[in-house]
Amino acid sequence: MTIDKAGMYKKLGISKEVLGFGTEIEQALKERFAKIDEIAEYNQLKVIHAMHEHKVSEACLYASSGYGYNDLGRDTLEEVYATAFKAESALVRPQIACGTHALSVALSGNLRPGDELLSPVGKPYDTLEEVIGIRPSKGSLAEYGVTYRQVDLLPNGTFDYANIKKAINEKTKLVTIQRSKGYQTRPTFSVTQIGELIHFVKGVKPDVICMVDNCYGEFVEIIEPSEVGADLIVGSLIKNPGGGLAPIGGYIAGKEEYVENAAYRLTSPGLGKEVGATLGVNQSFYQGFFMAPTVTAGALKGAIFAANIYEKLGYSVIPDGREERHDIIQAVTLGSPEAVIAFCQGIQAAAPVDSYVSPEPWAMPGYDSDVIMAAGAFVQGSSIELSADAPIKPPYAVYFQGGLTWQHAKLGILMSLQKLVEAGIVNL
């Protein structure tokens, strides 16, 4: 039987011209996609090995309630995460609401009044500005007497080692390193680069805590920042490690002392990791982590496909179509609000949920400008699922990520291009 893929794409609104343009680019990426599959295979084996080592059983999938004492599944899952990420300990909880919350818990648990927090990679992601107190907010670190300073990256996107050394002082307690770019058009850092930065920082002040915001980076490479000296790595379960199945949650992994400090902040002094019911999410957490390497590979292919599509059309893309990848985010500078909105409406139109909805910019809490977000996801806000978002401000760059399968990521990118063509912004 003949498979009429073109006919199915037509039913979904993709023109012959857009499909042809995408197919040509896809053909040229086959060798690169095969390498991504190799990384996914290695990481899949790594996760399975961790599950075997800690004897994951059917009993681990059961729910707990109330205090959550003696939750075998919760405690075993944290051991699985620690082993897979080569960390001493891990905190993996549904009580962590999002990536920003996970970072806030890790910072608040390990900083005290009079300490200083240093970012050697420039301005952090927008939502962290209020956590730190760069933008005043109730309950910020600044309100508790924690000071902050940052060292901007050099114009070429590399670390300014000379000024980092000058910035580290007797008050510097924790250095936060954001792996992914956030709403910036700077490179994402490789695990190797992060390791070099940590080595430098520890050389200046050995007892400083080095924390890596690992969001969007898990399983993109075969090692994680915890393997190159990071004392803490932090992320969200509705991104890469949740595999699209975790309905909520976040993780903090690293040195046992620092993870324990975070646990006392998440729950209560004296309680720490001992409490916290899982309320039926254990199965989704385990299965999501099991699926995460394959799901991340699909999202990564989508990001590379997007880079090559839009680069060929003359748009500035970061990373470019040939660079090594260190996260799943693809930035495309489209140059106008109209182009950004059309792109996001295309992503929404390809979604399995709420495909008929047309996203518009709005004043989203935690951001300093209107933001447009496209995501028809099974889990609200899940950015391992097909999604795109952008602040409506110059240079009008959109940030695309996710896709639980490569095939869905491909459809999303083709649909974004279709909307730009229909709006008369792009001519093929």
C-alpha positions in Angstrom: 0.0 0.0 0.0 1.3 3.4 -0.9 1.8 5.9 2.0 0.4 9.3 1.0 2.3 11.5 3.4 1.8 14.5 1.2 -1.9 14.0 1.3 -1.9 13.9 5.1 0.2 17.0 5.3 -2.3 18.7 2.9 -5.1 17.8 5.3 -3.2 19.5 8.1 -2.8 22.6 6.0 0.8 22.2 4.8 1.2 23.3 1.1 3.2 21.3 -1.4 5.8 24.1 -1.6 6.3 24.2 2.2 6.5 20.4 2.4 9.0 20.2 -0.5 11.2 22.9 1.1 11.2 21.0 4.4 11.8 17.6 2.8 14.9 18.8 1.0 16.4 20.0 4.2 15.4 16.9 6.1 17.2 14.7 3.6 20.5 16.6 4.2 20.2 15.9 8.0 20.0 12.1 8.0 23.6 11.6 9.0 23.3 14.1 11.8 20.1 12.6 13.1 21.8 9.2 13.2 24.4 10.6 15.6 21.6 12.0 17.8 20.1 8.5 17.9 23.4 7.1 19.1 23.5 9.6 22.0 19.9 8.7 22.9 20.8 5.0 22.9 23.7 5.6 25.3 21.5 7.7 27.6 18.7 5.2 27.5 21.1 2.5 28.6 22.4 4.8 31.4 18.8 5.3 32.7 18.0 1.5 32.6 21.3 0.7 34.4 20.3 3.1 37.2 16.9 1.5 37.4 18.4 -2.0 37.6 21.0 -0.9 40.2 18.4 0.4 42.6 16.0 -2.5 42.0 13.0 -0.6 40.7 9.9 -2.7 41.4 6.2 -2.6 40.9 5.9 -1.4 44.5 7.8 1.7 43.5 4.9 2.8 41.3 2.4 2.9 44.1 1.1 6.2 45.7 1.5 7.6 49.1 -0.6 10.1 50.9 -0.5 12.4 54.0 3.0 12.8 55.3 4.4 10.4 52.7 6.6 8.5 55.2 8.5 5.5 53.8 7.5 6.2 50.2 9.6 3.5 48.5 8.9 4.8 45.0 9.9 8.4 45.9 13.1 7.4 47.7 14.1 4.9 45.0 13.5 7.4 42.2 15.8 9.9 43.9 18.5 7.2 44.0 17.9 6.5 40.3 18.3 10.2 39.4 21.5 10.5 41.5 23.0 7.5 39.8 22.0 8.5 36.3 23.4 12.0 36.9 26.4 10.7 38.8 25.5 12.8 41.9 25.7 11.9 45.6 22.0 12.7 46.2 18.8 14.0 44.5 15.5 15.6 45.4 12.8 14.7 42.9 9.4 15.9 44.0 5.9 16.8 42.7 5.9 19.6 45.4 8.3 21.5 43.2 6.0 23.5 41.0 8.3 24.4 38.1 12.0 25.0 37.1 12.0 28.5 38.7 10.7 27.0 42.0 13.4 24.3 41.9 16.1 27.0 41.4 14.5 29.1 44.2 14.5 26.2 46.6 18.2 25.3 45.8 19.3 29.0 46.2 17.3 29.7 49.4 18.4 26.4 51.0 22.0 27.2 50.5 22.3 31.0 50.9 22.1 32.9 54.2 21.9 36.6 55.0 25.2 38.3 54.2 26.1 35.8 51.5 26.6 36.8 47.9 25.3 35.1 44.7 27.4 35.5 41.6 26.3 34.9 38.0 29.4 34.6 35.7 27.2 34.2 32.6 25.4 37.5 32.6 21.7 38.2 33.3 19.7 35.2 34.4 16.4 34.0 32.9 13.6 36.6 33.4 11.7 34.7 36.1 14.8 34.4 38.2 15.2 38.1 38.4 12.4 38.3 41.0 13.8 35.3 42.9 17.1 37.1 43.3 15.6 40.6 43.7 17.1 42.2 40.6 13.5 43.2 40.1 12.0 43.8 43.6 9.6 41.0 44.6 8.1 39.8 47.9 10.3 37.0 49.4 13.2 37.6 47.1 16.8 36.7 48.2 17.5 40.4 48.4 14.8 40.8 51.1 16.7 38.2 53.1 20.0 40.0 52.9 21.6 38.1 50.0 23.5 40.3 47.6 24.0 39.7 44.0 26.5 40.5 41.3 27.0 39.4 37.7 29.7 39.3 35.1 28.5 39.7 31.6 29.8 37.4 28.8 32.4 38.8 26.4 31.0 40.0 23.0 31.8 36.6 21.4 29.7 34.8 24.0 32.6 33.4 26.1 33.4 33.8 29.8 35.1 36.9 31.0 37.5 35.1 33.3 39.5 38.2 34.3 36.3 40.0 35.6 35.0 36.7 37.1 38.1 36.5 39.2 37.7 40.1 40.4 34.0 39.5 41.2 34.7 36.6 43.6 35.2 37.8 47.1 34.9 36.7 50.7 31.1 37.0 50.6 30.7 34.9 47.4 28.9 31.7 48.6 27.2 30.4 45.4 27.9 30.7 41.7 24.9 30.1 39.4 25.5 29.0 35.9 22.6 29.0 33.4 23.3 26.4 30.8 20.6 27.4 28.3 20.2 30.8 26.7 16.8 31.9 28.1 15.5 34.9 26.3 18.9 35.9 25.0 20.7 35.4 21.7 23.8 34.0 23.3 25.3 30.5 22.9 24.2 27.6 25.1 27.1 26.2 27.1 28.4 22.7 26.6 29.0 20.5 29.6 32.7 20.8 28.9 32.6 24.6 28.9 30.7 24.5 32.2 33.3 22.2 33.6 36.1 24.6 32.6 34.2 27.5 34.2 33.7 25.6 37.5 37.3 24.5 37.6 38.3 28.2 37.2 35.9 29.4 39.9 37.0 26.6 42.3 40.6 27.6 41.7 39.8 31.2 42.9 37.7 30.1 45.8 37.5 26.3 46.5 34.6 26.3 48.9 32.2 28.2 46.7 29.1 26.2 45.7 28.7 25.9 41.9 25.0 25.4 40.8 24.0 24.8 37.2 20.5 25.6 35.9 20.3 22.5 33.7 16.9 23.2 32.2 16.5 22.1 28.6 20.0 20.4 28.6 19.4 16.9 30.2 20.3 14.0 27.9 21.4 16.2 25.0 24.9 15.1 25.7 26.2 11.9 27.2 27.3 13.6 30.4 25.7 16.1 32.8 27.3 19.1 34.6 27.4 17.0 37.9 30.1 15.0 36.2 32.4 17.9 35.6 32.4 19.5 39.1 28.9 21.1 39.6 27.9 20.9 43.2 24.2 21.2 42.3 22.2 20.7 39.0 18.6 21.8 38.9 15.8 21.3 36.4 12.1 20.8 35.7 10.3 17.6 35.1 8.0 19.1 32.5 11.1 19.6 30.4 13.6 16.9 29.3 13.8 14.5 32.3 10.0 14.1 32.6 9.8 12.6 29.1 6.5 14.3 28.5 4.8 12.1 31.1 5.5 13.8 34.4 2.5 16.1 35.1 4.5 18.4 37.5 7.7 18.4 39.4 11.3 19.4 39.5 14.7 17.9 40.7 17.8 19.1 42.5 20.8 16.7 42.3 24.4 17.0 43.5 26.4 17.0 46.7 24.4 15.4 49.6 24.9 18.4 51.9 23.5 20.9 49.5 20.6 18.7 48.4 19.7 18.2 52.0 19.8 22.0 52.6 17.4 22.4 49.7 15.1 19.6 51.1 14.8 21.5 54.4 13.8 24.6 52.5 11.3 22.7 50.4 9.5 21.1 53.3 10.6 22.3 56.8 13.6 22.3 59.1 13.7 19.0 60.8 11.7 17.2 58.1 13.7 17.6 54.9 13.4 14.6 52.5 11.5 12.4 55.0 8.1 13.9 54.1 6.2 14.6 50.9 3.5 12.3 49.5 3.7 11.4 45.9 -0.1 11.1 45.4 0.0 8.7 42.4 2.7 10.4 40.2 5.4 7.8 40.8 4.5 5.8 37.7 4.6 8.9 35.5 7.9 10.1 37.0 9.6 6.7 36.4 8.2 6.1 33.0 8.9 9.7 32.0 12.5 9.4 33.1 12.7 6.1 31.2 11.4 7.8 28.0 13.4 11.0 28.4 16.5 10.2 26.3 14.3 9.2 23.3 11.9 12.2 23.7 14.8 14.6 24.1 16.3 13.2 20.9 13.1 13.9 19.0 13.0 17.5 20.3 16.7 17.9 19.4 16.1 16.8 15.8 13.2 19.4 15.6 15.5 22.2 16.8 18.1 21.3 14.3 15.5 21.1 11.5 14.2 24.5 12.5 17.7 26.0 12.5 18.3 24.7 9.0 14.9 25.8 7.7 15.1 29.4 8.9 18.8 29.8 8.2 18.3 28.9 4.6 15.6 31.6 4.5 18.1 34.2 5.6 17.1 34.5 9.3 19.7 34.7 12.1 19.5 31.5 14.2 21.2 30.4 17.4 22.7 27.8 17.3 23.2 27.8 13.6 22.4 24.8 11.4 25.8 23.1 11.8 26.8 23.8 15.4 27.0 21.1 18.1 23.9 21.2 20.3 23.9 21.5 24.1 20.1 22.1 24.7 16.8 21.7 22.9 16.1 25.4 22.4 16.3 27.0 19.0 16.3 30.8 18.7 15.2 32.4 15.5 15.4 36.2 15.1 12.4 37.1 12.9 12.8 40.9 13.2 9.2 42.0 13.7 6.2 41.4 16.1 4.1 40.2 13.1 6.6 37.5 12.2 6.9 36.3 15.8 3.1 36.1 16.2 2.7 34.2 12.9 5.4 31.7 13.8 3.8 31.0 17.2 0.4 30.7 15.7 1.8 28.0 13.4 3.2 26.1 16.3 -0.2 26.3 18.0 -2.0 25.1 14.9 0.1 22.0 14.9 -0.6 21.1 18.5 -2.7 18.0 19.5 -4.5 20.1 22.1 -6.1 23.5 21.4 -4.9 23.6 17.8 -7.9 25.9 17.0 -6.8 28.5 19.5 -4.8 31.6 18.2 -2.2 32.7 20.7 -1.7 36.4 21.3 0.9 38.4 23.4 0.0 39.2 27.0 1.5 40.6 30.2 2.6 37.3 31.7 3.7 37.3 35.4 7.5 37.3 35.9 8.4 39.0 32.6 9.2 42.7 31.8 7.4 42.8 28.4 4.4 41.2 26.8 5.1 37.5 25.9 3.5 35.2 23.4 3.4 31.5 24.2 2.3 28.7 21.9 1.7 25.3 23.4 -1.2 23.0 22.9 0.2 20.5 25.4 -1.1 17.5 27.4 0.6 19.0 30.5 0.1 22.8 30.9 3.4 24.7 30.3 5.3 21.5 29.3 8.1 22.8 27.2 9.4 19.3 26.3 6.2 19.2 24.3 5.9 21.2 21.1 6.1 24.9 22.1 7.4 28.3 21.2 7.5 31.5 23.1 8.9 35.0 22.6 9.0 38.4 24.4 7.5 41.0 22.2 10.5 43.3 22.1 13.6 43.8 19.9 15.2 41.9 18.3 11.9 40.0 18.0 13.5 36.5 18.5 11.3 33.5 19.0 12.4 30.5 21.0 11.2 27.1 19.8 11.6 23.8 21.7 10.1 20.4 22.2 8.1 17.8 20.4 7.5 14.5 22.1 8.3 12.9 18.8 10.5 14.0 15.9 7.5 13.7 13.5 5.4 16.2 15.6 8.4 18.6 15.9 8.7 18.5 12.1 5.0 19.2 11.6 5.3 22.2 14.0 8.2 23.8 12.1 6.5 23.2 8.8 3.3 24.8 10.2 5.2 27.8 11.5 6.7 28.3 8.0 3.2 27.9 6.4 1.8 30.7 8.6 4.7 33.0 7.6 4.1 32.2 3.9 0.4 32.9 4.3 1.1 36.2 6.0 3.3 37.3 3.1 6.3 37.5 5.3 8.2 34.6 3.7 8.4 33.8 0.0 9.6 30.4 -1.1 
